[in-house]
Amino acid sequence: MTPETTLPEFTKGAVNLASARLGAAGLFATDDFFAPLSRMLADEPAVWREGVYDENGKWMDGWESRRKRVPGHDHAVIRLAMPGRIRGFDVDTSYFTGNYPPHCSIEACRIEGGDPSEATAWTEILPKAPLGPGAHHFLELPAGEQANVWTHLRLHIYPDGGVARLRVYGDAHFDWSKVGAGEEIDLAYIFNGARSLAWSNAHYGVPDQMLAPGRGINMGDGWETARRRGPGNDWAIIKLGHAGIIRRIVVDTAHFKGNYPDACDLLGAFLPDQDDAFDEAALEASLQWKPILARQKLQMDHIHAYSGADVIDIGPVTHVRFAMYPDGGVSRLRLFGTKA
């Protein structure tokens, strides 16, 4: 997302279900002669490479089909990173000016294990909508449509052309009824429905990246802030996938060596009725949440594990405030506990 782009309300607190970093994949395209489908799902904003050509023509950062010379239109099938409820889309045609599709529509399906086949029944969730050149197109779904859970999308472009990025804003779906009352689970795992709602700074990477699978693959795979030149410290508010009691905490600074935080701590609160928008009063109130982990000294490129007496039992929480002092980067945050 370019810095000057203003995000609409429906994106606040949402996860990009079409994130390649989280595992979304392009399964099929009727045509990707000029640029492969996989580029459309990249997490980084689209770029322009002046004067760069490949054997098929101008190098473009996105999915681009050739000029259609027969009836019909192009489409692509995408497997979402996780099952989820979709709030809306950003169909981004950045740098596609004379080669953007004038319209698009989107269908969805839900498949438990596996991918679509020719027999799959698709449901249109976004009717045919106009697109323009070189722009973000934020398309919100009706409230009633946002309740459905989907696993795959079929993006139609009319009749051909290029899309730089497809962002699918929504909420991960996880069946918490399958988790036993005493079963330990990561309450802050993005695939379990956790997500970041507010933060002080995310210059090099958003806090959602701390909640991703596995260990970070490099220094770009985590939450990292700009260097703080004034007083204070950086922080992020995370909504857990389910209300729960935190028993064990892991703070992983993998790959952060000259820029890891000096220290961190964790506060928590039980706010079942809090919406995703934290206004100034709510942010101020979060400073008074109860301590779960007192301030801890951190090391570079290291897994810090806390349990037992280090983790204070404050009862069920729905939200946490993770703070690092004064700034820096954290690769992963794991909050293991039991659901409440």
Summary of the structure (lengths in Angstrom):
residues: 340
radius of gyration: 21.2
end to end distance: 36.3
largest distance: 69.5
contacts: 1094
relative contact order: 0.16
helix: 10%
strand: 41%
